[in-house]
Amino acid sequence: MIYCGAARGCDDVDTSLCVIDEWGLVDCTDGGCSNGPEGQEVCWGLYRSIASSSFWTLIELFGEFPLIDMHSTPWGRVLGTFTAVFAVAVFALPVGVLASGFEDQIAKRHAAEKVAAAAMGVSVEVPVEADDVVMGGQSFRGKVYDFLHRKSSRTAELFAGFTRLLIIGCALSFMLDSVFGFKHHQNNNSPSENYGWHNILSGVQMLAAIVFALEYVMRTFSAGVNPKYAGLHGLCKYMCKFHAIIDLISILPYFIGMSFFPTSPAPSFFLLLRIFHFERCSESFRVFDDIILDNLDVLSVTGFAAGLLWIFFSSVLYFTERNNPDEEMANWYSNIPNSMWMTMLNLSGECPLANYSTPGKFVIGIIGLFATAIFGVPIGILGAGFEELIAKEHEDKPDEIEIITEPQMLNTTSVGRFSKFCHDFVNGEGSQVAATFEQGIFVLIGLTVTLGVIQTVPDWKDVGSSFEFLAIAIFTVEYIMRLIGAVADPEFAVTGSSPFVTRLKYVFSFYSIIDLLAILPFYYAYANPNSWIDQHDEYLRMIRLLRLLKLEKYVPSISLLDDVFRLKKDILTVAGYAALTLWFLFTGAMYIAERNDHAIGIDPVPLYGCAGECAMSDRYTTYFSALPLTGIHLTGKYC
């Protein structure tokens, strides 16, 4: 935890050779960086005092852990883990209180609007456009309208499917061309065995662009059949619709770009915008539009407040950090435009830089405690509005959740007495001994899982092997009894079905498979000591973690999650489509923006990660390498 970033003329300091005295003063002479003439420290311990420690602890309480890989003591890691699991949640309460307050105010505002509208006899429902109600007629223009806008025939539906396939083809060709074609141009048009692939992929994009252009022209030509878009004014109204704009900006820049910049991937990127055509299936971005319009006044106020905070804290940090002895810190805050980028990350809850001056540390503390809550309010409004609007649109057809009714009663006289005894015993029914056995099984599950975790520690691989053998024997007995008792289980047994079919249904059930995966590898490894399974038993032992799912009976977490997913499936579908669309588009944009950025932005280069190749061009070499990085950015992290 020794910091030498502000030491002038000291490179590659080996902090392991530094000496720390009883007062926490650091001398790194042996590590390659001598102290000043009067013993002034050039390196110092980040946790040398409670005052210094308080800032780094504050950063961790924000949910950031910039020094987590430097904790060399087990207790440091234990405290860091405790902070991440428990303390962060408590520390975030002020942020939650502010966000909740805004949400309550928005709810009150919407309730007041509904009451006012009801008093005036005005409906607050937003009418839904229904362009497809209009019939085109028998003219050529009308037939084109029916074909493209109304999809009134099987051929029209097939054409719509074909255009969607072209959209997917455009996306895939753009991704693959970032691997094959564009590298050819980056190498000064040198011969490349992959250039043939580039020609094929470019041909797919050109074909798609031509089809999209013809479709756009015919859609615009036929739109006037609808009275809403009749005449010049109506034509302009149609061309200003969301999908019409997307159609235009996906093809026009492509043809212009290919005419002037044929070797650049930028023109092809615009074809990706056609992904928004799948919007007609889920209408997620129309939902966002409605949310923004519905909450425009609140978003204006909170957005303006967020903008003021951004500018204010950017300016303050510029004054506190522009002369920071750490060159990297001073560079990022050398002017207010530079400061605004880093401050925006701070306001969004990120802290990629942490070696602030003392005044800067106070500012970062204020940002983390209060400013992030206000800065994040617009995001919370969009999220709350999104769920509210989707729920309102589907309130007439609520998501169906399976309601477990009374199980079908079995004819117990047809079930053998021993089978009934096995079923009741393993399910803790019928006697105190059975209940104790069931509880003992769950305790055994916890012990074997804990043992499996311990056995991953070096030199502890064989700890508890005899106990594992005993546990496997008990789990085997339990499984056999469950198999025998399956004929008495209403979940599997149906009146009139044979015992063999009933037990076969149990064998292929979810929890039966979990039980088998937890015990069969053990027997196979024991019977074949030199087999592949025996040689990789450290991996197979982890299968025992699946036994935790058997605790579902007492802690119904998985089934509860399943109910939640089904309850929110409409919201998740719409939001998922929007998220994937933005992910693909921003990945393409980041790839184009960063693929030629060869500047090394990290100095000195760390020993992990990029291993010396730290330019953005090394990270965004292809579309596929940009995909996970952009996904991380969209989750709010900036690595």
N, C-alpha and C positions, 0 to 999 in steps of 0.2 A: 504493500500500500504506500510506496514511496513515489512521489511525483517529481520528475525532473524536466517537465515540458517547458518551463520558463527559464531554464538554465541556458545562458548564452555560451556558445562554443562547445557544448557538450552533446555529443551524438553517441547513440548506442551505449547508454550507461547500463552497466550490469548492477541492478539494484540489489541483487542477492549478496553482493560484496559490501554493501553499505553498512555502516555501524550506527546504531541508535542508542543513545545514552538513557539514563534513568528518567530524564525530563522529556524524552521524546525528540531530542535534537538529533539531526541526521548528518552524518559525514560520509560522503560517497567518494572520497579520494581513491580508495582501493578499487572502486567500481568504474573509475575513469572520469570523474568530475570533482575537482577540488573546491573547497569552500572559499569564500572571499578572504581578503587580506586580514580582516579582523575576526575571522571565524564565522562571517555571515553565511547562512545556509543558502545553497543554490538548489538543493533538493530538500524536500520536507515530507513528513508523514501526513497523509490525508486525514488520519484519525489521531493526530498528535494531541488534541485537546477536545473537550466536550463541545466547545464552540465550533471547531472545525468539523467534528463528527456530526454535529446537528444538521449541517447542510446536506451531507451525503445521506444521512438517514431520512431527511426530508424528501430527497429525490426518490429514495426507495419507497417511501410512503405514497408518493404519487403514482407508483406502479412501474417506475423505471429502475433498472439495475445495471448502470454502466460499469460497475466494478465487480459484478458477481463472479466473473471468471478469475478474479485476482484474490479471492478469499482463500488463504492458505491454511487456515485453521478450521477444524470441524465445527467449532462453536460459531464461527462467522457464517458458515453455510447453514447451520441450524437456525440461527437468528434471521438470516436472509429468507429462508423458507417460511418461517413463522410470519415474517413481515408480508411475504407475497400471498400467503393463504388467508391470514386473519386481519392483520393490522391495516392493510390497504383498504379493505372494505369499510372498516371503521373510520379511517381517515377521509374516505370519499363521501361521508355523510353530508358535510356542508354542500358539496356539489349536488348531491341527490336532493337535498332540501330545496335548493334554488330551482333546480330543474322541475321538481314536483310542483313548486309554487307557480311556475309559469304554466304548467299543464293544467292546474286547477283553475287558473284565471282564464285560460282558453276555453275550458269546459263551461265555466260560468257564462262567458261571452256567447258561446253557441246556444246555451240554454235560454239566455235572454233574447237572442235573435229569434228563436223558435216561438217563444211566448209572444213577442211583439208581432211576428208574422201571423200567428194564430189569431191574435186580437184584431188584426186588420183583415183577416180572411184571405191572406195571401199564402199560396203554397210555396214552400222553400225547396221543393224538389227541382232539380235541374233537368230540363227536357233532354232526352237522348236523340241525337240525330239519326234519322232513318232514311238515308239516301237510296237504299236498295228497294224501297217500296215503289219507286217510280218505274214504270214500264217504258222500255225504249221504243217500242213500235216496230214497224216493218221496214222502215227506211234503213239505208246502209249505216247511217250514223246511229240509229236506234239499236240496230243489231250489234254494233260494236259496243255500245253502252251496256246492253244486256250481257254481252260476252265478258267484258273486262270488269265492269262495276258490280253487276248483279250475279255473275257466274251462274247463269240461268240454264246451263246445259252441262252434260257430262264432259264434253270437250273443253268447256271453259274451266271446269274444275281441274282437268288434267293439265291444262296450260298453266293454271295458277300453281299447281304442284311442280311443274317443270321450272317455272321462274324461281321457286323456292330452292329447288335443287341447284339452279345456277348461282343463287346467293351463297349456298353452302360451298359450291365449287369455287366461287371467288374467294371466300374466306380461306379455304384449304390451299388454293394455289398461291395466295399471298403469303401464307405461313411457310409453305414449302419453298417458294421462290427466295425467301430470306435465307434458306440453307444452300440452294443451288445457284440460282441465277444472279443475284446481286453480288455475290462474292466474285463472280466472273468479271463484272465491271469494276469492282474495287481493285482487282489485280491488273489494271491497265489493259483490259480486253485480251489478256493472255489466253492461249488455248486451254480449254477445260473440258474434261470428259462429262461434266455436269451441264454444259451449255445446252445440250439437246433437251434436257429437262426444262431449262429456262424457256426455250422456244415453245414447248408444249404448254407450260403453265401460262405463258403470256398469251398464247392462242386461246386458252380457256377464258382468260380475263377479257380479251377483245371480243370474243363471241358473246359473252355475258353483257358487255357494255353495249353492243349493237342491239341485242334483244331488249335490254332495259330502255335504250333510247327510243326504239320503235314503240314499245309499250307506253312510254311516257307521252309520246306524241299522240298516239291513238286515244289514250285516256283523256288527255286534255281536249282533243278534237271532239270526243263524244260526250264530254261532261255537260255541254250546253243543252242536251236533251232533258236534263233535270231542270225544272223551272227555277230552282234556287240558283243555278249557275248560268242562266240564260243571259245573252247579251255580253257586252264588253265588261260591264261591272261584275256580272256573275262569273265570267271567265277569270278575272283577277281574283275574285273571292276563292275560286277553286284552287288557283295556283298558289294561294297563300295558306292552303291547308297543310297540316303537318306532313302527311305522306307525300303530297305533291312537291313540297320543298325538298324533302329527303330524296325523292326521285331525281330532281333537277341537280342538286349539289353532289349526287353520287355519280352522275354521268358527264356533266359539263366540265368539271375540273379534270376528269380523267382524260377526255379527248384533248383538252388544251394542254395538259401536262405531258401527255405522250407526244404531242407535236413539238414541244420545246425542251422537255427533259426526259427523253426516252430511256435513259439508263437509271433514273431515280425510282425508288419504290413509292414515292409520295403519291403519284397519280393513282396507282393501284389501291392505295389505302382508301381513297374516297369510295371505291366500289363496296367496301365493307359497310358503309353506311346503309346499304340495302338490308342489312340485318334488321333494321327497324321495321321492315315489312312483316316480320313475324309478329309485330306489335298487334296486328289485326286479330291474332289468336288470343292474346292475353290482355291487350290494352293497358299495359302497366304504365307506359309513359303518359297516356291520357289521364290516368289516375293521378300521376304527379302534377300534371297541369291543373287538374281540378283542386288538388290540395293547395298548390301555390296561390291560385285565385281565391280560394276560400279563406286562406290565412294571410292574405297579402298585407293587411294592415299590421298584424302582429309580426310578420316576417320583416316588414319594413322597419319597425321600431327596433326589434332585436338585431336585425342585420346592421342597422346604423350603429347601434351600441357596440356590436362586435367590431365593426370597422374602426370606430373611435379607439377602442381598446388596442387594436392591432397597431394603429399609427402611434398611439401614446407610448405603449411599451417598447415599440421598435425604436422610438426616439430616445427614451430613457436608457435602454441598453446600449444604444450607440454611444451615448456620453460616458457610460460607466465602463465599457469594454473596449473602446477604440484604442486605448493605450495599455491594454492588458499585456503583461510581459510574455504571455504565451502567444507565439506568433500565429498559431492557427486561430485562436480566439480573436485576436486583433484583426485578422484578415476577414473573418466572417462579419465583424461589426465595424469594418473600415468606413462604411457610409450607411445611410439610412436604407437605401434600396436593398443592400446586402443584409442589413439587420432585419428587414421585414420578412425575409424568407425564413430565417432561423426563428424569429419571434412567432411567426405563424405556427411553426411546428411546436413551440413551447405552449402556445395557447390551445393547440389541439391535444395536449397531453403528452407530447413527446419531449425528450430532453437529450438530443443527440450529442450536445456539448455540455460539459459540466464544470470545467475549470474556470469559473467566473471569479471576478474580483469580489471583495467583501460587499460593496454596495450592490453589485450585480446579483449576489446570492440572495440578498433581501428582496430584490425585485422578482427573481425567479420564484421565491417562496410565496409572494403575493399572487403571482400568476397561477401557481399551482393550487392555492387555497380557494381563490375566488374567481379569477378571470376566466379560467377554463370552463367554469359552469356557465357563465354568461355567453362566452364564445360558442359553447356547444348547444345553446338553446335553439337556434334555427334548425339544427339537425334533429333535436328532440321533437320539435313541432312537426317537421316533415314525417318523422317516424310515427308519431301518434296520429297525425292526420291520415296517413296511409292506411293504418289498420282500421281506423274509424270508417273511412270511406268504403273500403272493401267489405267490411262487416255490414255496412248499410246496404250495399248493392246485393248482398247475398242473404239478407235477413228473411226474404221470402222463400229461400230454398236452403235452409241451414244444413251444415255438414252433418252427415249421419254418423253417429258413433254407435258402435254395437252395444246394445243393452243386453246384458247377460240375464237371461230369464231363468226360471227354475229349470234345472236339468231334467231331461226325460227320465222318469222313474223306471228302474230296472225291475225285472222279475227276479227278486233275490232268491227265490226258491230254485231257479235254474243255475245259480252261481254256487260253485262248490264252497264248502265251509272253510277250507284251507285258503282258497283264493281270497275270500272275504276277509279272513284273518290277516293275510299278508297286506292287503290294501289298507285296512284300518291301522295296522301296526306302523307301517312306514309313513303314514300321514298323521300320526299322533292321535288317533281316535280310538275310543273304546276303553282305554285304561291309562292309569298314570304311568305305567311302564312304557307304553307306546309314546306318550307325550315326551317322556324323558329321552327315549331313543331318538325321536325326531330332533329335539333340541341338541342332543349330543352330536348328531350328524352335522348340524350347522356350526357347532363349536369346532368340530373336526375339520370342516371346510376352512374356517378361519386359521386354524393352526397349520394346516398343510400349505395354505397360500403363503402364510408368514414364513414357513420353512423354505418354500420355494424362492422367496425373495432373499433370505439369508444365504442360500446356497449359491447365489450369483456372486458373492464376495469371494475373492481369491483365497485359496487354501481352506475354504469352508464348503467345498463342493459336496463332500460326503457326510456333512453333519446331519444327523437325524435320519440316516438311511433306513435304520431298523423301524423307526416310527412311521416312515413313509410306507414301508412294507405292511405294517399293521393297518394303516389307514386305507391302503388299497384293498386289503382283505375285507374290511368293514364296508367300504363302498361297493365292493363286488356283491357281498351278501345283500346289501340294500337294493342294488340294481336287480338281482335275481328275484327278490321279493316283490319289487315293483312290477317286474315282468309277469310274474305269476298272478299278482293282484290286479292286473290291467283289466281283466274281465269283469271286475266289480267297480271299475272306475267309470262314472257316467260320461266322462270326457271322451272315452274311446269306445265303450261298449254300447251297442245298440241292440234293442230287443230283436231277437231272431238271427243275429250275426254269430258266426262260429267263433270259438275261443281262439283259434289260430289267426283269423283275420283281425280280431281285436288286438291280440298281442303284436301282430305285425304292424298295426297302426301305431302302437306305442313305440316300437323299435325305431320307427322313422319320425317320431315326434321330436320337437326342439330339445326338451330337457333330456330325453333319452340319448340323443346324439352327444349332448354335453357330457353326460355320464360316461359314455363309451370312449370319447376322446380323452377323458381324464384317467381312464384305467387301462385301456387296451395297449397303448404304447409301452406301459410298464411291463406287462406280461410278455410282449414281443421281444423287448430288449433283454428281459431275464432269460427267455428261451433261446435267444440268438445273441450271445455275448459279443460277437465281432461284427454284427450287422451294422448297416448305415444308421439305423435308429439308435442303437447302443452308442455309436460314436458321436451322435449329435443329441444325446439325451438332455444336455443343458438347455437346448431350445424346446424340446418336447415337454420338459418339465413345466415350462411356462403355460402349457395347456391347462394345467390345474387352476390357473386364474379364472378359467371359464366356470369353475364350480361356484364362484361368487354369484353367478346369475341364479343359482338355486335359492339364494336368499330373497328372491323376488316375492316369495310367499309372505314374508314379514315386512319387507321394504319394497313395495311395488313401484320401483323407479322406472324400469324399462317399459312396463305396460302403461304407466302414467305418461311417459314420453310419447308412446305410440298414440295414446288418446289425444294428446296435445297436438301432435303432428296432423292427425286426421281432422281435428277440430279447426285447425288453422290452415288446412291444405290450400284453400283458395288464395289466402293472403300470401302463403309461402310460394305458391306457383307464380303469382304475378311478380312478387319481389324477386324470386329466383331468376325469372326471365330478365328482369331489368338489370340485376347484378351481373349475369352472364354477358348480356349485351355490352354493358359498360366495360366489363373486364376485357372482352375481345377488342373493343374499339380503342380503349386506352393503351392496351398492349401494343397495338399497331402504331399508335401515335408516339409512344415512348421509344419504340424500336427505331422509328424514323428520326426522332429527335436526338437520340443518344448513340446511334450506331457509329457515328464518325467523331465522337468525342474521345480523343486519345490522350487528353491531359490526365496526369496522375494526380488525383485529388486527395490522396492519403499519403502523408509524409510525416514520420517514417512509415514504411510499409509494414503492417503487422505480420507476425509469423503464421497466422491462421488465415483461413478463407482463400483469398485470391492469390496467395503465394507469389507476390511480386507483380502480378498483372491486375492492377487495381483501377485501370481506366474504365470509364463507363462503357466504352466500346467493347471491352472484354466481357462485360456483363450483358450487354444488349447485342451480342454478335448476330443472333438470329431471332426470329419471332418467338421460337419455342423457349429460348433462354430468357427472353423478356417476360414471358407469360407468368412464371411464379413470382418474379420480382414485382410486377405490376399488381398481382394479387395481394402481395404483402402490403404494398402501398394502400390499396383499397381497404384493407382492414385497419388502417390508421397507424401502421408501423413504417418506419423509414430506416432500413438497415443499410 
